[in-house]
Amino acid sequence: MVEWFWRRRPRIPAPRLRSKEDAPPPARVDLHEFTPEPPEFFARAAYVELVLFERLARAGTSTPTTAIRSALARAADAPLSRHRAFVTEIERMGADPGEAMDRRRAAVDRFQRLTVGADWLEDTATAHFAGGFLDDLFRSLATGLPVELQARTREILARRSEDGVCAVLLREAMERDERLQSRLALWGRRILGDAMLVARDALELGEDRSGAEQRIEPAFSELIADHTRRMDALGLSA
């Protein structure tokens, strides 16, 4: 599963995933040995949240109704809140948040370019599915932070109030048009590959890449299983 993840390609095809009925989730695995130093960790997390906010804000500009636009505006508050909280952590360490984020933005900017949705539905699905995947990643990486930073990071990442809003909007849209189900299922599978490239960039791998690959595989399999369950919850086959 993870072997392809290390190879550089212009476009990464989404892996074929088993449903939750086919394979129960593995035991919880963390990525503590691959956690960056705290300033780098928070800079990467802060920039991801900023991009998730921008994605939901973009989705709101092309909605068919004002009610949906208003709901997406409320949803966008959550990643913006997490972004601000992570920026505060960077400032507590005496670093400049803008400079810290600029050093680690390339992979996230690439993700932003490659996953621009055709409409508000695909942008909302990106924020919901890719956002959940990447927040799960940072939650796992946080186990390698000092204890007090672990607690604050868990508290910040618990603020995913947009999940409920996005899920309701996507479900209602599919109820209005059954043809959307197959399109959103395909989109959910497609964006996983690009999200995994962002995840790889967030890891401190060291020089032993071969050994790192073996140790990372269980944790990434778990993150993918969580992504599958998130799609299953909306009736989308992963």
N, C-alpha and C positions, 0 to 999 in steps of 0.2 A: 504493500500500500504506500509506504513512504519512499521507496526507492526512486520512483519517478519524480518525487517532490524535489529532489536535489538537483535534477538536471535542468539546465536553462533552456527554455523554449520561448518562441515569440508568443505563443498562446497555449495555455495549459488546459487540456480537456478535463472535464469533471469526471472523477472516478465513479465507477458503478457501485452503488451502495445497497446494502441489504436492509430490508425493513426491520422494524423492531420485533416483528413476529419471527423473523428468520434467525436473528442473532441477538441474545440478551446483551445489555451493556456490560463491558468489562469492569473489573474492580477499578476504583478511582486511582489515578496515577497523577503525580504532579511533575513539574518541570523545574524544580528548584535549582538543580545544578546548572541550568542554562539561563538563569535570571541575570539580566544586565545589572550594572551598578545602579543604585536608586535614581540618580539624576537622569540616566539614560532610560531606565524603565518608565519613569513618569513622563518623560518627553515623548516617548513612542506612544504611550497610552493616551496622552493629551491630544496628540495630533490625530490619532484614529478617531477619537470622540468628536473632534472638530469636523472631520470629514463626514462622519455619520450625521451630525447636525446639518451640514450643508446639503446632504443627500435628501433628508426629510424636508428641508426648506425648499429645495428644488422640486420635489414631488408636489408640494402644495401649490406651485405656480401653474400646474396644468390639470387640476382636478375639474370634474364636470359640475360640481356643486360647491357652494360656499360652505355648507356644513362639513363636507370632507376636507376642504381647505383649512377650516378652523380646527378640525380634529388633528390634522397633521401638524399644525402650528403648535398645538398643545404637546403632541408627541415629541417635537423637536426640542422642547425645553429639557428633556431628560438627558440626551447626549451633551447638550450645551452645559448643563449643570455638572456633569461628570468632567467635562473638559476644564471648567473653571476650578473644580476641586483639585484636579491633577496639576494645574498651573500653580495653585496655591502651594502644593507640596514642593514643586520645583523652586519656588521663591523662598520657601523655608530653608532650603539648602544653600541659598545664596547664589543660585544660578539665574541666568537670564532666560525666561521661558521661550521667547521667540528664537533666540540663537540655538537653544537646546533642541527645539522642534525642527528647525531648519536643517540640522545635521542628520536627521533621521527621516526625512519626509519623502525620499525618492520612491520607495516601494509603495507607500500609501498613495502618492500622486499617480503612480502607474495604475494601481487598482482603481482609482477614481476615473481615470481616462477609459479604461477597458470595460467598465461596468456601468456606463451611462445607459439608463433605461430608455426604452422606446416611449414610455408613458409613465404616469404617476404610479401605476400599479407595480411596474418593475422596479422603480426607484424605492417604493415603500417596501417591497419584498427584499431588496438589497439591504436596507437599513435593519429590517427584522432578522433576516437569516445570517448575513455576513456580520452584522453588528453583534448578534448573539454569539456567533462562533468566535469572534475576536475578543469579546469581553470574557468568554470562558477561558480563552488562552491566557489573558492577563491575570485572571483569577488564579489559574494554575501556576503561572510564573511568580505570582506574589508570594508563594510559599518560600521563595529564596530570599525575600527581603527581611530586614530586621523585624523583630516581633511587633513593635509598635507601628511600623509601616504596614505590616500585613493587615493589622486590624483596621487601619484607616482605609486601606485599599479595598478590603472586603466591603466596608460600609459604602464606599463610593460606587463600587460596581453593582451593589444591590439596587441602585436607583435606575432600574430599567422599566420605568412606568410606560414607556412607549410600546412595549411588547403587546400589552393588551389592546391598545388603540390600533396598532398595525394589524394585529390578527383579526380584529372585528372588521376593519375596513376591507381587508382582503377576502374574508369569508363572505361578507355581504356582496362584494363585487362578483364573486364566483356564483353566488346564488342567483344573481340577476342574469348572468351569462355563463352557462356551463362550459362554454368553449375555453374560458380563461383557465380552467383547471390544468389542462395539459400544458399550456404556455407557461404558467407560473411554476409548474413542476420542473419543466426544462430549464427555466431561468434559475431556479433554486439550485439545481445541480451544476449549472454552468458557473455561477459566481463562487462556488466552493473552491474551485481550482485557483482562482485569482486571490481569494481570501487566504488560502494556504501559503501563497507567496509572501503576503504581508506577515503572516505568522512566522515564517522562516526568518524573515529579516529581523524579527523581534527577539530572536534567540542569540545568546552568546555561545557559539559552538566550540571555540577553541581550535586546536590544530588537529585533533583526532576526529576527523569527519566521519570515518567509517564506524568508529565506536559510538559516536554521537548518534548516528542514524539508527543503530540497534536500540539504543536507550530511549530515543524519542518515539519510536514507532508505537509502543503501547499508549502513550499519552495522546498522540495524534489520532490513533484509532478511536480513542474515547471521545475526543472532540468531534470527530466525524459522526460517531454514533449519536451524540447530543444534537448535532445538526439534523440528522435523520429524524429524530424524535420531534424536533421543532417543525419539520415539514409534515410529518405524519399527523401532527395535531391539527393541521389545516386540511387534512385529506389529500395531501400532495405526495405522491409516491417518489421517494428518493432513490 
